Amino acid sequence: MLSQLFLGISLTGAEWVLYVLLLLSVLSVALMVERWKFYRDAGKGLNVFRQGIRKAAQEGNWEQATHAAIARTKNATSPDLEAGMTAALLSSEKSHDPEILTQIAQDEVVRARLAWDKNLVILATIGANAPFIGLFGTVLGIIKAFHDLSTQQGGAGAQAVSSGLSEALVATAMGLLVAIPAVIAYNLFQRRVKSAVAEAEALKSFLIGRLAGK
């Protein structure tokens, strides 16, 4: 009963799987573009801001540093990991205890990182599963090809199964074509996030050290 049901589904072939992979490829490209724009906007002027904050902190000009951090936080279209953290640290007047300052800074970094990690899990899922979806389409195509062979005779049947197998393998190729760019983009974006977190942690340690020594 179940085998007949699955056979009926299999005889639909791999074409619908190709449509699924096509939709995943469109989604994947859209996510790549969205993440690229986000990281580009978040990184605009960040090096200049970072250097300005360090210079102001070294000179003890905390008011200037605070205004710069607040202004960047308000004007940013995409939040970076440093402006909000810097504004929270410099605006805190309750304590200069390093542990309390670390908690304040970490709260801001974690909340900002949620925006940086957004959609990356979807990109990773597409990259990890697209080859298996393509393989599934290939299996369906092979089942259909051999079923067609069993209903025909002679050279026509052999030609039909050869044609069916070649069409079925297209699904595997399509799955790889969707997965490879998604995996590459995910790794590059993950590298970007880790680098940004490292820079934020370095600035956090610098500011906490300066604030604790006031």
PAKETOR-651970 format. One line per 3 residues: for each residue z, x negated, y of C-alpha. Coordinates in nm, 3 decimals. Layout:
N
Z X Y ~ ...
***
This chain:
214
0.000 0.000 0.000 ~ 0.105 -0.264 0.249 ~ -0.171 -0.501 0.139
-0.430 -0.230 0.197 ~ -0.283 -0.155 0.538 ~ -0.293 -0.521 0.636
-0.645 -0.552 0.497 ~ -0.753 -0.263 0.717 ~ -0.608 -0.438 1.020
-0.765 -0.769 0.919 ~ -1.110 -0.617 0.893 ~ -1.106 -0.558 1.267
-1.171 -0.933 1.294 ~ -1.057 -1.190 1.548 ~ -1.224 -1.045 1.855
-0.915 -0.866 1.983 ~ -0.717 -1.190 1.944 ~ -0.967 -1.359 2.173
-0.898 -1.095 2.437 ~ -0.526 -1.164 2.404 ~ -0.588 -1.536 2.448
-0.809 -1.466 2.748 ~ -0.529 -1.267 2.911 ~ -0.284 -1.549 2.836
-0.520 -1.802 2.989 ~ -0.546 -1.597 3.309 ~ -0.167 -1.562 3.322
-0.124 -1.933 3.257 ~ -0.360 -2.034 3.538 ~ -0.192 -1.789 3.777
0.150 -1.937 3.698 ~ 0.020 -2.291 3.744 ~ -0.120 -2.206 4.087
0.197 -2.022 4.189 ~ 0.425 -2.309 4.083 ~ 0.202 -2.571 4.245
0.211 -2.384 4.577 ~ 0.589 -2.340 4.550 ~ 0.658 -2.709 4.490
0.411 -2.812 4.758 ~ 0.573 -2.586 5.019 ~ 0.926 -2.684 4.913
0.845 -3.053 4.944 ~ 0.690 -3.036 5.292 ~ 0.882 -3.261 5.530
1.155 -3.320 5.274 ~ 1.146 -3.700 5.295 ~ 1.174 -3.688 5.674
1.460 -3.439 5.650 ~ 1.641 -3.652 5.394 ~ 1.610 -3.967 5.600
1.725 -3.783 5.912 ~ 2.035 -3.649 5.738 ~ 2.126 -3.992 5.604
2.079 -4.153 5.944 ~ 2.285 -3.885 6.121 ~ 2.562 -3.916 5.861
2.571 -4.292 5.895 ~ 2.602 -4.257 6.272 ~ 2.866 -3.987 6.238
2.648 -3.733 6.415 ~ 2.754 -3.442 6.193 ~ 2.658 -3.169 6.439
2.296 -3.286 6.450 ~ 2.284 -3.309 6.071 ~ 2.430 -2.959 6.036
2.179 -2.804 6.277 ~ 1.889 -2.977 6.100 ~ 2.002 -2.852 5.759
2.057 -2.495 5.877 ~ 1.722 -2.488 6.058 ~ 1.536 -2.611 5.751
1.713 -2.357 5.530 ~ 1.618 -2.069 5.759 ~ 1.257 -2.175 5.817
1.162 -2.275 5.462 ~ 0.913 -2.050 5.282 ~ 1.013 -2.211 4.951
1.370 -2.342 4.917 ~ 1.422 -2.707 4.835 ~ 1.731 -2.835 4.654
1.876 -3.030 4.944 ~ 1.873 -2.831 5.267 ~ 2.099 -2.549 5.148
2.333 -2.793 4.979 ~ 2.353 -3.008 5.293 ~ 2.415 -2.707 5.515
2.693 -2.582 5.284 ~ 2.862 -2.921 5.275 ~ 2.846 -2.989 5.647
2.947 -2.634 5.738 ~ 3.255 -2.650 5.518 ~ 3.565 -2.702 5.729
3.824 -2.603 5.472 ~ 3.862 -2.936 5.300 ~ 3.721 -3.285 5.268
3.850 -3.317 4.915 ~ 3.571 -3.467 4.699 ~ 3.627 -3.222 4.413
3.603 -2.918 4.637 ~ 3.297 -3.057 4.814 ~ 3.133 -3.127 4.478
3.186 -2.766 4.370 ~ 3.042 -2.636 4.697 ~ 2.735 -2.860 4.666
2.682 -2.784 4.297 ~ 2.688 -2.411 4.364 ~ 2.404 -2.445 4.614
2.200 -2.677 4.392 ~ 2.230 -2.448 4.089 ~ 2.129 -2.139 4.286
1.831 -2.318 4.442 ~ 1.724 -2.454 4.104 ~ 1.684 -2.100 3.972
1.387 -2.065 4.206 ~ 1.251 -2.403 4.094 ~ 1.272 -2.313 3.724
1.120 -1.968 3.773 ~ 0.826 -1.888 3.539 ~ 0.840 -2.227 3.368
0.975 -2.070 3.050 ~ 0.673 -1.837 3.040 ~ 0.439 -2.133 3.080
0.620 -2.318 2.802 ~ 0.603 -2.012 2.575 ~ 0.229 -1.979 2.627
0.178 -2.347 2.555 ~ 0.387 -2.335 2.239 ~ 0.247 -2.014 2.092
-0.118 -1.995 2.196 ~ -0.231 -2.222 1.906 ~ -0.053 -1.997 1.656
-0.213 -1.688 1.807 ~ -0.550 -1.857 1.775 ~ -0.472 -1.953 1.417
-0.378 -1.593 1.345 ~ -0.715 -1.484 1.479 ~ -0.885 -1.740 1.258
-0.703 -1.611 0.950 ~ -0.809 -1.256 1.033 ~ -1.167 -1.372 1.077
-1.165 -1.555 0.743 ~ -1.027 -1.249 0.564 ~ -1.301 -1.035 0.716
-1.569 -1.292 0.630 ~ -1.471 -1.307 0.262 ~ -1.442 -0.930 0.245
-1.796 -0.904 0.380 ~ -1.906 -1.158 0.121 ~ -1.754 -0.948 -0.159
-1.958 -0.646 -0.052 ~ -2.290 -0.833 -0.038 ~ -2.495 -1.027 -0.283
-2.719 -1.331 -0.280 ~ -2.806 -1.555 0.010 ~ -2.746 -1.286 0.266
-2.381 -1.280 0.166 ~ -2.343 -1.656 0.195 ~ -2.507 -1.650 0.536
-2.278 -1.369 0.648 ~ -1.962 -1.551 0.543 ~ -2.077 -1.874 0.710
-2.139 -1.686 1.033 ~ -1.804 -1.511 1.002 ~ -1.616 -1.837 0.945
-1.774 -2.002 1.246 ~ -1.677 -1.706 1.462 ~ -1.324 -1.712 1.320
-1.275 -2.078 1.410 ~ -1.350 -1.994 1.771 ~ -1.006 -1.830 1.789
-0.832 -2.157 1.696 ~ -1.036 -2.348 1.953 ~ -0.955 -2.086 2.215
-0.586 -2.108 2.134 ~ -0.588 -2.484 2.184 ~ -0.786 -2.445 2.504
-0.518 -2.214 2.642 ~ -0.224 -2.419 2.515 ~ -0.316 -2.772 2.622
-0.335 -2.710 3.001 ~ -0.019 -2.497 2.985 ~ 0.176 -2.773 2.809
0.049 -3.040 3.048 ~ 0.137 -2.828 3.352 ~ 0.481 -2.746 3.212
0.561 -3.113 3.154 ~ 0.443 -3.208 3.503 ~ 0.643 -2.931 3.665
0.951 -3.018 3.462 ~ 0.915 -3.375 3.580 ~ 0.895 -3.249 3.938
1.211 -3.043 3.895 ~ 1.406 -3.331 3.739 ~ 1.297 -3.564 4.018
1.404 -3.311 4.282 ~ 1.742 -3.261 4.113 ~ 1.795 -3.639 4.102
1.720 -3.668 4.474 ~ 1.956 -3.378 4.549 ~ 2.232 -3.537 4.342
2.186 -3.868 4.525 ~ 2.209 -3.699 4.866 ~ 2.507 -3.496 4.749
2.696 -3.808 4.644 ~ 2.610 -3.980 4.970 ~ 2.728 -3.690 5.187
3.046 -3.630 4.989 ~ 3.134 -3.997 5.017 ~ 3.080 -3.986 5.392
3.269 -3.659 5.439 ~ 3.561 -3.772 5.224 ~ 3.591 -4.083 5.438
3.605 -3.898 5.771
***
